[in-house]
Amino acid sequence: MLTGKQRSYLKSLANGIPAIFQVGKYGIDENVLRQFEEALEARELVKASVLRNSEYTAREACEEIARALGAEIVSVMGNKFVLYRESANNKVIELP
């Protein structure tokens, strides 16, 4: 569980990164989860967006992916969300 200070720090880091995933009309399947899994292991911090034609809101998509992968929700704003999970092999981010 992230503290407020850690969440704030991760939000500041997320400002500078582009959204690398899009959740669209096909929703969240095993392939999408596998891609998020690989990205979280490599980067620890991942930003994604939810398209208008998706059946999910950004909050719903974020919660489902976080639950499935054991990730922490950093923020949900508009149609974008940010997830964090500490990498087992490639630790890059040092939390305060």
Biopython code that builds the backbone (N, CA, C, O; Angstrom):
import numpy as np
from Bio.PDB.StructureBuilder import StructureBuilder

atoms = [
    (1, "MET", "N", (0.839, -1.185, 0.000)),
    (1, "MET", "CA", (0.000, 0.000, 0.000)),
    (1, "MET", "C", (0.881, 1.244, 0.000)),
    (1, "MET", "O", (1.805, 1.364, 0.805)),
    (2, "LEU", "N", (0.592, 2.147, -0.890)),
    (2, "LEU", "CA", (1.376, 3.365, -1.021)),
    (2, "LEU", "C", (0.922, 4.427, -0.034)),
    (2, "LEU", "O", (-0.271, 4.569, 0.234)),
    (3, "THR", "N", (1.875, 5.169, 0.502)),
    (3, "THR", "CA", (1.539, 6.309, 1.346)),
    (3, "THR", "C", (1.244, 7.503, 0.451)),
    (3, "THR", "O", (1.502, 7.457, -0.751)),
    (4, "GLY", "N", (0.712, 8.557, 1.023)),
    (4, "GLY", "CA", (0.408, 9.764, 0.252)),
    (4, "GLY", "C", (1.654, 10.379, -0.353)),
    (4, "GLY", "O", (1.627, 10.858, -1.487)),
    (5, "LYS", "N", (2.751, 10.370, 0.399)),
    (5, "LYS", "CA", (4.001, 10.937, -0.093)),
    (5, "LYS", "C", (4.541, 10.119, -1.271)),
    (5, "LYS", "O", (5.023, 10.686, -2.251)),
    (6, "GLN", "N", (4.460, 8.798, -1.174)),
    (6, "GLN", "CA", (4.913, 7.939, -2.267)),
    (6, "GLN", "C", (4.043, 8.120, -3.513)),
    (6, "GLN", "O", (4.550, 8.195, -4.632)),
    (7, "ARG", "N", (2.743, 8.187, -3.304)),
    (7, "ARG", "CA", (1.808, 8.372, -4.422)),
    (7, "ARG", "C", (2.093, 9.704, -5.125)),
    (7, "ARG", "O", (2.091, 9.775, -6.354)),
    (8, "SER", "N", (2.334, 10.751, -4.345)),
    (8, "SER", "CA", (2.639, 12.065, -4.908)),
    (8, "SER", "C", (3.942, 12.026, -5.718)),
    (8, "SER", "O", (4.027, 12.615, -6.796)),
    (9, "TYR", "N", (4.939, 11.339, -5.199)),
    (9, "TYR", "CA", (6.215, 11.202, -5.899)),
    (9, "TYR", "C", (6.022, 10.464, -7.226)),
    (9, "TYR", "O", (6.561, 10.878, -8.252)),
    (10, "LEU", "N", (5.256, 9.372, -7.204)),
    (10, "LEU", "CA", (5.007, 8.601, -8.424)),
    (10, "LEU", "C", (4.200, 9.396, -9.442)),
    (10, "LEU", "O", (4.429, 9.266, -10.644)),
    (11, "LYS", "N", (3.260, 10.216, -8.978)),
    (11, "LYS", "CA", (2.493, 11.086, -9.888)),
    (11, "LYS", "C", (3.428, 12.060, -10.596)),
    (11, "LYS", "O", (3.279, 12.313, -11.791)),
    (12, "SER", "N", (4.385, 12.604, -9.860)),
    (12, "SER", "CA", (5.322, 13.555, -10.473)),
    (12, "SER", "C", (6.181, 12.857, -11.523)),
    (12, "SER", "O", (6.488, 13.452, -12.556)),
    (13, "LEU", "N", (6.572, 11.617, -11.281)),
    (13, "LEU", "CA", (7.333, 10.859, -12.276)),
    (13, "LEU", "C", (6.474, 10.543, -13.501)),
    (13, "LEU", "O", (6.961, 10.567, -14.631)),
    (14, "ALA", "N", (5.202, 10.251, -13.270)),
    (14, "ALA", "CA", (4.298, 9.868, -14.360)),
    (14, "ALA", "C", (3.978, 11.033, -15.287)),
    (14, "ALA", "O", (3.606, 10.816, -16.440)),
    (15, "ASN", "N", (4.117, 12.261, -14.806)),
    (15, "ASN", "CA", (3.835, 13.426, -15.648)),
    (15, "ASN", "C", (4.692, 13.437, -16.909)),
    (15, "ASN", "O", (4.246, 13.882, -17.967)),
    (16, "GLY", "N", (5.902, 12.955, -16.795)),
    (16, "GLY", "CA", (6.837, 13.019, -17.914)),
    (16, "GLY", "C", (6.806, 11.837, -18.856)),
    (16, "GLY", "O", (7.530, 11.836, -19.852)),
    (17, "ILE", "N", (5.995, 10.831, -18.579)),
    (17, "ILE", "CA", (5.986, 9.658, -19.456)),
    (17, "ILE", "C", (4.715, 9.621, -20.302)),
    (17, "ILE", "O", (3.658, 10.061, -19.851)),
    (18, "PRO", "N", (4.811, 9.103, -21.517)),
    (18, "PRO", "CA", (3.620, 9.005, -22.370)),
    (18, "PRO", "C", (2.783, 7.783, -22.001)),
    (18, "PRO", "O", (3.280, 6.852, -21.368)),
    (19, "ALA", "N", (1.526, 7.792, -22.396)),
    (19, "ALA", "CA", (0.663, 6.625, -22.215)),
    (19, "ALA", "C", (1.094, 5.578, -23.236)),
    (19, "ALA", "O", (1.053, 5.834, -24.439)),
    (20, "ILE", "N", (1.504, 4.408, -22.770)),
    (20, "ILE", "CA", (2.020, 3.390, -23.686)),
    (20, "ILE", "C", (0.982, 2.324, -24.029)),
    (20, "ILE", "O", (1.222, 1.489, -24.901)),
    (21, "PHE", "N", (-0.156, 2.343, -23.362)),
    (21, "PHE", "CA", (-1.218, 1.381, -23.646)),
    (21, "PHE", "C", (-2.536, 2.102, -23.850)),
    (21, "PHE", "O", (-2.752, 3.202, -23.342)),
    (22, "GLN", "N", (-3.418, 1.452, -24.609)),
    (22, "GLN", "CA", (-4.773, 1.939, -24.785)),
    (22, "GLN", "C", (-5.728, 0.771, -24.569)),
    (22, "GLN", "O", (-5.534, -0.315, -25.115)),
    (23, "VAL", "N", (-6.751, 1.008, -23.772)),
    (23, "VAL", "CA", (-7.804, 0.020, -23.582)),
    (23, "VAL", "C", (-8.954, 0.461, -24.475)),
    (23, "VAL", "O", (-9.498, 1.552, -24.308)),
    (24, "GLY", "N", (-9.322, -0.393, -25.424)),
    (24, "GLY", "CA", (-10.327, -0.019, -26.398)),
    (24, "GLY", "C", (-11.561, -0.885, -26.359)),
    (24, "GLY", "O", (-11.923, -1.427, -25.315)),
    (25, "LYS", "N", (-12.209, -1.013, -27.510)),
    (25, "LYS", "CA", (-13.489, -1.710, -27.569)),
    (25, "LYS", "C", (-13.374, -3.208, -27.292)),
    (25, "LYS", "O", (-14.374, -3.850, -26.971)),
    (26, "TYR", "N", (-12.179, -3.770, -27.409)),
    (26, "TYR", "CA", (-12.014, -5.201, -27.138)),
    (26, "TYR", "C", (-11.790, -5.488, -25.660)),
    (26, "TYR", "O", (-11.716, -6.649, -25.257)),
    (27, "GLY", "N", (-11.683, -4.450, -24.860)),
    (27, "GLY", "CA", (-11.622, -4.603, -23.414)),
    (27, "GLY", "C", (-10.288, -5.126, -22.901)),
    (27, "GLY", "O", (-9.234, -4.891, -23.493)),
    (28, "ILE", "N", (-10.366, -5.840, -21.785)),
    (28, "ILE", "CA", (-9.187, -6.343, -21.093)),
    (28, "ILE", "C", (-9.213, -7.859, -21.173)),
    (28, "ILE", "O", (-10.070, -8.515, -20.580)),
    (29, "ASP", "N", (-8.250, -8.409, -21.924)),
    (29, "ASP", "CA", (-8.163, -9.864, -22.041)),
    (29, "ASP", "C", (-6.786, -10.321, -21.562)),
    (29, "ASP", "O", (-6.008, -9.525, -21.037)),
    (30, "GLU", "N", (-6.495, -11.595, -21.744)),
    (30, "GLU", "CA", (-5.218, -12.150, -21.283)),
    (30, "GLU", "C", (-4.024, -11.479, -21.963)),
    (30, "GLU", "O", (-2.986, -11.268, -21.336)),
    (31, "ASN", "N", (-4.172, -11.146, -23.237)),
    (31, "ASN", "CA", (-3.085, -10.507, -23.973)),
    (31, "ASN", "C", (-2.767, -9.125, -23.395)),
    (31, "ASN", "O", (-1.601, -8.771, -23.221)),
    (32, "VAL", "N", (-3.798, -8.361, -23.105)),
    (32, "VAL", "CA", (-3.607, -7.022, -22.519)),
    (32, "VAL", "C", (-2.940, -7.147, -21.149)),
    (32, "VAL", "O", (-2.016, -6.396, -20.834)),
    (33, "LEU", "N", (-3.405, -8.090, -20.342)),
    (33, "LEU", "CA", (-2.818, -8.288, -19.015)),
    (33, "LEU", "C", (-1.349, -8.699, -19.109)),
    (33, "LEU", "O", (-0.523, -8.244, -18.318)),
    (34, "ARG", "N", (-1.024, -9.561, -20.081)),
    (34, "ARG", "CA", (0.361, -10.001, -20.255)),
    (34, "ARG", "C", (1.251, -8.818, -20.642)),
    (34, "ARG", "O", (2.379, -8.706, -20.162)),
    (35, "GLN", "N", (0.745, -7.938, -21.506)),
    (35, "GLN", "CA", (1.524, -6.766, -21.911)),
    (35, "GLN", "C", (1.746, -5.818, -20.735)),
    (35, "GLN", "O", (2.842, -5.285, -20.560)),
    (36, "PHE", "N", (0.703, -5.610, -19.932)),
    (36, "PHE", "CA", (0.864, -4.775, -18.733)),
    (36, "PHE", "C", (1.861, -5.414, -17.772)),
    (36, "PHE", "O", (2.694, -4.722, -17.187)),
    (37, "GLU", "N", (1.776, -6.724, -17.609)),
    (37, "GLU", "CA", (2.696, -7.459, -16.727)),
    (37, "GLU", "C", (4.144, -7.228, -17.148)),
    (37, "GLU", "O", (4.994, -6.915, -16.314)),
    (38, "GLU", "N", (4.421, -7.382, -18.433)),
    (38, "GLU", "CA", (5.783, -7.198, -18.944)),
    (38, "GLU", "C", (6.253, -5.752, -18.781)),
    (38, "GLU", "O", (7.402, -5.508, -18.415)),
    (39, "ALA", "N", (5.372, -4.808, -19.049)),
    (39, "ALA", "CA", (5.738, -3.394, -18.921)),
    (39, "ALA", "C", (5.994, -3.009, -17.466)),
    (39, "ALA", "O", (6.929, -2.263, -17.176)),
    (40, "LEU", "N", (5.170, -3.512, -16.556)),
    (40, "LEU", "CA", (5.379, -3.213, -15.139)),
    (40, "LEU", "C", (6.686, -3.812, -14.641)),
    (40, "LEU", "O", (7.372, -3.196, -13.825)),
    (41, "GLU", "N", (7.039, -4.984, -15.108)),
    (41, "GLU", "CA", (8.303, -5.601, -14.699)),
    (41, "GLU", "C", (9.490, -4.801, -15.237)),
    (41, "GLU", "O", (10.507, -4.661, -14.558)),
    (42, "ALA", "N", (9.361, -4.285, -16.442)),
    (42, "ALA", "CA", (10.462, -3.543, -17.058)),
    (42, "ALA", "C", (10.568, -2.103, -16.559)),
    (42, "ALA", "O", (11.671, -1.592, -16.364)),
    (43, "ARG", "N", (9.408, -1.439, -16.349)),
    (43, "ARG", "CA", (9.409, -0.001, -16.052)),
    (43, "ARG", "C", (8.960, 0.364, -14.646)),
    (43, "ARG", "O", (9.325, 1.427, -14.143)),
    (44, "GLU", "N", (8.186, -0.481, -14.010)),
    (44, "GLU", "CA", (7.586, -0.260, -12.693)),
    (44, "GLU", "C", (6.435, 0.751, -12.698)),
    (44, "GLU", "O", (5.515, 0.627, -11.890)),
    (45, "LEU", "N", (6.463, 1.731, -13.573)),
    (45, "LEU", "CA", (5.432, 2.765, -13.633)),
    (45, "LEU", "C", (4.880, 2.810, -15.052)),
    (45, "LEU", "O", (5.629, 3.034, -16.003)),
    (46, "VAL", "N", (3.581, 2.598, -15.201)),
    (46, "VAL", "CA", (2.967, 2.513, -16.526)),
    (46, "VAL", "C", (1.751, 3.423, -16.586)),
    (46, "VAL", "O", (0.910, 3.430, -15.687)),
    (47, "LYS", "N", (1.679, 4.201, -17.683)),
    (47, "LYS", "CA", (0.525, 5.065, -17.916)),
    (47, "LYS", "C", (-0.251, 4.509, -19.102)),
    (47, "LYS", "O", (0.339, 4.091, -20.098)),
    (48, "ALA", "N", (-1.566, 4.506, -18.989)),
    (48, "ALA", "CA", (-2.422, 4.011, -20.068)),
    (48, "ALA", "C", (-3.630, 4.919, -20.220)),
    (48, "ALA", "O", (-3.967, 5.691, -19.323)),
    (49, "SER", "N", (-4.273, 4.811, -21.375)),
    (49, "SER", "CA", (-5.487, 5.588, -21.602)),
    (49, "SER", "C", (-6.609, 4.650, -22.019)),
    (49, "SER", "O", (-6.373, 3.560, -22.539)),
    (50, "VAL", "N", (-7.825, 5.096, -21.783)),
    (50, "VAL", "CA", (-9.015, 4.328, -22.145)),
    (50, "VAL", "C", (-9.723, 5.095, -23.249)),
    (50, "VAL", "O", (-10.050, 6.271, -23.095)),
    (51, "LEU", "N", (-9.954, 4.413, -24.363)),
    (51, "LEU", "CA", (-10.598, 5.052, -25.505)),
    (51, "LEU", "C", (-12.088, 5.228, -25.262)),
    (51, "LEU", "O", (-12.667, 4.545, -24.416)),
    (52, "ARG", "N", (-12.707, 6.132, -25.994)),
    (52, "ARG", "CA", (-14.138, 6.408, -25.829)),
    (52, "ARG", "C", (-15.015, 5.224, -26.183)),
    (52, "ARG", "O", (-16.097, 5.068, -25.618)),
    (53, "ASN", "N", (-14.564, 4.375, -27.121)),
    (53, "ASN", "CA", (-15.379, 3.242, -27.533)),
    (53, "ASN", "C", (-15.236, 2.032, -26.618)),
    (53, "ASN", "O", (-15.790, 0.971, -26.905)),
    (54, "SER", "N", (-14.509, 2.179, -25.536)),
    (54, "SER", "CA", (-14.330, 1.084, -24.582)),
    (54, "SER", "C", (-15.563, 0.938, -23.699)),
    (54, "SER", "O", (-16.260, 1.912, -23.414)),
    (55, "GLU", "N", (-15.815, -0.281, -23.275)),
    (55, "GLU", "CA", (-16.923, -0.515, -22.353)),
    (55, "GLU", "C", (-16.549, -0.168, -20.915)),
    (55, "GLU", "O", (-17.405, -0.171, -20.031)),
    (56, "TYR", "N", (-15.282, 0.127, -20.682)),
    (56, "TYR", "CA", (-14.783, 0.463, -19.353)),
    (56, "TYR", "C", (-14.599, 1.964, -19.196)),
    (56, "TYR", "O", (-14.308, 2.670, -20.162)),
    (57, "THR", "N", (-14.774, 2.444, -17.969)),
    (57, "THR", "CA", (-14.295, 3.782, -17.636)),
    (57, "THR", "C", (-12.829, 3.617, -17.243)),
    (57, "THR", "O", (-12.362, 2.497, -17.040)),
    (58, "ALA", "N", (-12.111, 4.720, -17.138)),
    (58, "ALA", "CA", (-10.707, 4.647, -16.741)),
    (58, "ALA", "C", (-10.577, 4.020, -15.354)),
    (58, "ALA", "O", (-9.671, 3.219, -15.124)),
    (59, "ARG", "N", (-11.463, 4.371, -14.434)),
    (59, "ARG", "CA", (-11.428, 3.828, -13.077)),
    (59, "ARG", "C", (-11.649, 2.312, -13.085)),
    (59, "ARG", "O", (-10.924, 1.576, -12.416)),
    (60, "GLU", "N", (-12.639, 1.850, -13.834)),
    (60, "GLU", "CA", (-12.948, 0.414, -13.892)),
    (60, "GLU", "C", (-11.791, -0.380, -14.501)),
    (60, "GLU", "O", (-11.406, -1.425, -13.977)),
    (61, "ALA", "N", (-11.245, 0.117, -15.599)),
    (61, "ALA", "CA", (-10.127, -0.563, -16.249)),
    (61, "ALA", "C", (-8.920, -0.616, -15.322)),
    (61, "ALA", "O", (-8.271, -1.655, -15.200)),
    (62, "CYS", "N", (-8.625, 0.494, -14.676)),
    (62, "CYS", "CA", (-7.492, 0.576, -13.766)),
    (62, "CYS", "C", (-7.635, -0.408, -12.611)),
    (62, "CYS", "O", (-6.690, -1.123, -12.280)),
    (63, "GLU", "N", (-8.810, -0.445, -12.002)),
    (63, "GLU", "CA", (-9.036, -1.341, -10.871)),
    (63, "GLU", "C", (-8.945, -2.801, -11.276)),
    (63, "GLU", "O", (-8.389, -3.615, -10.537)),
    (64, "GLU", "N", (-9.484, -3.145, -12.443)),
    (64, "GLU", "CA", (-9.444, -4.536, -12.891)),
    (64, "GLU", "C", (-8.013, -4.988, -13.183)),
    (64, "GLU", "O", (-7.614, -6.084, -12.790)),
    (65, "ILE", "N", (-7.251, -4.155, -13.864)),
    (65, "ILE", "CA", (-5.867, -4.502, -14.188)),
    (65, "ILE", "C", (-5.018, -4.569, -12.919)),
    (65, "ILE", "O", (-4.217, -5.490, -12.754)),
    (66, "ALA", "N", (-5.191, -3.603, -12.031)),
    (66, "ALA", "CA", (-4.427, -3.591, -10.780)),
    (66, "ALA", "C", (-4.729, -4.838, -9.951)),
    (66, "ALA", "O", (-3.818, -5.445, -9.388)),
    (67, "ARG", "N", (-5.991, -5.219, -9.877)),
    (67, "ARG", "CA", (-6.380, -6.414, -9.115)),
    (67, "ARG", "C", (-5.769, -7.669, -9.724)),
    (67, "ARG", "O", (-5.269, -8.532, -9.002)),
    (68, "ALA", "N", (-5.808, -7.773, -11.043)),
    (68, "ALA", "CA", (-5.303, -8.962, -11.730)),
    (68, "ALA", "C", (-3.785, -9.109, -11.613)),
    (68, "ALA", "O", (-3.267, -10.225, -11.576)),
    (69, "LEU", "N", (-3.077, -7.978, -11.556)),
    (69, "LEU", "CA", (-1.613, -8.023, -11.572)),
    (69, "LEU", "C", (-0.960, -7.703, -10.228)),
    (69, "LEU", "O", (0.264, -7.765, -10.109)),
    (70, "GLY", "N", (-1.747, -7.366, -9.231)),
    (70, "GLY", "CA", (-1.181, -7.022, -7.936)),
    (70, "GLY", "C", (-0.438, -5.697, -7.960)),
    (70, "GLY", "O", (0.560, -5.528, -7.259)),
    (71, "ALA", "N", (-0.918, -4.763, -8.761)),
    (71, "ALA", "CA", (-0.278, -3.450, -8.891)),
    (71, "ALA", "C", (-1.005, -2.425, -8.022)),
    (71, "ALA", "O", (-2.129, -2.656, -7.575)),
    (72, "GLU", "N", (-0.359, -1.316, -7.797)),
    (72, "GLU", "CA", (-0.925, -0.213, -7.029)),
    (72, "GLU", "C", (-1.452, 0.851, -7.991)),
    (72, "GLU", "O", (-0.806, 1.161, -8.992)),
    (73, "ILE", "N", (-2.608, 1.403, -7.691)),
    (73, "ILE", "CA", (-3.160, 2.503, -8.474)),
    (73, "ILE", "C", (-2.529, 3.795, -7.975)),
    (73, "ILE", "O", (-2.649, 4.146, -6.802)),
    (74, "VAL", "N", (-1.859, 4.492, -8.874)),
    (74, "VAL", "CA", (-1.233, 5.768, -8.525)),
    (74, "VAL", "C", (-2.227, 6.899, -8.724)),
    (74, "VAL", "O", (-2.439, 7.718, -7.830)),
    (75, "SER", "N", (-2.840, 6.937, -9.915)),
    (75, "SER", "CA", (-3.827, 7.982, -10.175)),
    (75, "SER", "C", (-4.727, 7.590, -11.338)),
    (75, "SER", "O", (-4.360, 6.803, -12.210)),
    (76, "VAL", "N", (-5.919, 8.173, -11.313)),
    (76, "VAL", "CA", (-6.864, 8.061, -12.414)),
    (76, "VAL", "C", (-7.346, 9.482, -12.674)),
    (76, "VAL", "O", (-7.919, 10.125, -11.794)),
    (77, "MET", "N", (-7.106, 9.968, -13.899)),
    (77, "MET", "CA", (-7.488, 11.331, -14.214)),
    (77, "MET", "C", (-8.039, 11.375, -15.631)),
    (77, "MET", "O", (-7.320, 11.093, -16.590)),
    (78, "GLY", "N", (-9.292, 11.723, -15.763)),
    (78, "GLY", "CA", (-9.918, 11.759, -17.079)),
    (78, "GLY", "C", (-9.982, 10.369, -17.674)),
    (78, "GLY", "O", (-10.574, 9.463, -17.088)),
    (79, "ASN", "N", (-9.375, 10.199, -18.834)),
    (79, "ASN", "CA", (-9.368, 8.885, -19.467)),
    (79, "ASN", "C", (-8.017, 8.176, -19.337)),
    (79, "ASN", "O", (-7.772, 7.172, -20.005)),
    (80, "LYS", "N", (-7.143, 8.703, -18.474)),
    (80, "LYS", "CA", (-5.822, 8.106, -18.275)),
    (80, "LYS", "C", (-5.686, 7.582, -16.839)),
    (80, "LYS", "O", (-6.319, 8.078, -15.907)),
    (81, "PHE", "N", (-4.836, 6.562, -16.702)),
    (81, "PHE", "CA", (-4.525, 6.055, -15.373)),
    (81, "PHE", "C", (-3.074, 5.614, -15.303)),
    (81, "PHE", "O", (-2.445, 5.327, -16.322)),
    (82, "VAL", "N", (-2.553, 5.564, -14.081)),
    (82, "VAL", "CA", (-1.158, 5.201, -13.845)),
    (82, "VAL", "C", (-1.121, 4.076, -12.820)),
    (82, "VAL", "O", (-1.776, 4.143, -11.780)),
    (83, "LEU", "N", (-0.336, 3.031, -13.132)),
    (83, "LEU", "CA", (-0.155, 1.897, -12.229)),
    (83, "LEU", "C", (1.311, 1.777, -11.844)),
    (83, "LEU", "O", (2.200, 2.137, -12.616)),
    (84, "TYR", "N", (1.556, 1.262, -10.631)),
    (84, "TYR", "CA", (2.918, 1.031, -10.145)),
    (84, "TYR", "C", (2.992, -0.357, -9.539)),
    (84, "TYR", "O", (2.090, -0.787, -8.821)),
    (85, "ARG", "N", (4.069, -1.043, -9.836)),
    (85, "ARG", "CA", (4.383, -2.287, -9.144)),
    (85, "ARG", "C", (5.893, -2.423, -9.109)),
    (85, "ARG", "O", (6.558, -2.297, -10.137)),
    (86, "GLU", "N", (6.432, -2.677, -7.933)),
    (86, "GLU", "CA", (7.876, -2.821, -7.786)),
    (86, "GLU", "C", (8.350, -4.030, -8.582)),
    (86, "GLU", "O", (7.756, -5.106, -8.510)),
    (87, "SER", "N", (9.417, -3.843, -9.334)),
    (87, "SER", "CA", (9.973, -4.910, -10.158)),
    (87, "SER", "C", (10.801, -5.859, -9.303)),
    (87, "SER", "O", (11.528, -5.435, -8.404)),
    (88, "ALA", "N", (10.680, -7.141, -9.597)),
    (88, "ALA", "CA", (11.460, -8.139, -8.865)),
    (88, "ALA", "C", (12.913, -8.145, -9.323)),
    (88, "ALA", "O", (13.815, -8.321, -8.504)),
    (89, "ASN", "N", (13.154, -7.956, -10.614)),
    (89, "ASN", "CA", (14.505, -8.086, -11.170)),
    (89, "ASN", "C", (15.114, -6.786, -11.668)),
    (89, "ASN", "O", (16.325, -6.714, -11.873)),
    (90, "ASN", "N", (14.300, -5.762, -11.865)),
    (90, "ASN", "CA", (14.764, -4.553, -12.529)),
    (90, "ASN", "C", (14.313, -3.314, -11.754)),
    (90, "ASN", "O", (13.651, -2.444, -12.319)),
    (91, "LYS", "N", (14.658, -3.224, -10.484)),
    (91, "LYS", "CA", (14.193, -2.128, -9.639)),
    (91, "LYS", "C", (14.866, -0.819, -10.069)),
    (91, "LYS", "O", (16.090, -0.692, -10.040)),
    (92, "VAL", "N", (14.038, 0.145, -10.468)),
    (92, "VAL", "CA", (14.525, 1.430, -10.966)),
    (92, "VAL", "C", (14.125, 2.567, -10.038)),
    (92, "VAL", "O", (14.927, 3.462, -9.774)),
    (93, "ILE", "N", (12.895, 2.540, -9.543)),
    (93, "ILE", "CA", (12.335, 3.639, -8.761)),
    (93, "ILE", "C", (12.552, 3.404, -7.267)),
    (93, "ILE", "O", (12.189, 2.361, -6.725)),
    (94, "GLU", "N", (13.155, 4.403, -6.617)),
    (94, "GLU", "CA", (13.312, 4.376, -5.162)),
    (94, "GLU", "C", (12.242, 5.253, -4.538)),
    (94, "GLU", "O", (12.251, 6.470, -4.719)),
    (95, "LEU", "N", (11.333, 4.653, -3.815)),
    (95, "LEU", "CA", (10.245, 5.415, -3.186)),
    (95, "LEU", "C", (10.759, 6.138, -1.943)),
    (95, "LEU", "O", (11.609, 5.618, -1.222)),
    (96, "PRO", "N", (10.234, 7.348, -1.697)),
    (96, "PRO", "CA", (10.641, 8.088, -0.483)),
    (96, "PRO", "C", (10.080, 7.433, 0.778)),
    (96, "PRO", "O", (10.319, 7.918, 1.884)),
]
sb = StructureBuilder()
sb.init_structure("model")
sb.init_model(0)
sb.init_chain("A")
sb.init_seg("    ")
for serial, (resi, resn, name, xyz) in enumerate(atoms, 1):
    if name == "N":
        sb.init_residue(resn, " ", resi, " ")
    sb.init_atom(name, np.array(xyz, "f"), 0.0, 1.0, " ", f" {name:<3s}", serial, name[0])
structure = sb.get_structure()
